[in-house]
Amino acid sequence: LQQVAYFEGADDSVEYTCGALHPDGLLYAAGTEAGQVLMWDFKNKTLASTLQEGDAEDTVVTVAFSNNGYHLASAHKSGTVRFWDLRKQKTMATLNAEKDLLGNNNRQGMGNNSKP
């Protein structure tokens, strides 16, 4: 393997858990054990931004970009999924698997339209 980039400012104490390359190939999103998503800029080789909301110990287990690259989904160990607007660097929506899906008695839209 050949190293293609080195990023200044990378904290050696950060434990990375997952990552994804932006569709344009210029950004890399890296999830951490501390619940952050670090957005690295390949062109400038710098940390472009840090996305975090909620519990600082909610490990990011996976990240994925939308096809157009404007949005990012981050899934966390707690079962929370956050949808980020990358242009505004804010969450657009937050889902919690336990509360929003498993505990929901309204089954419409989940493939089961039978009446109780």
Salt bridges, closest charged atoms under 4 A:
ASP24 OD1 - HIS22 ND1 2.90
ASP85 OD1 - ARG87 NE 3.98
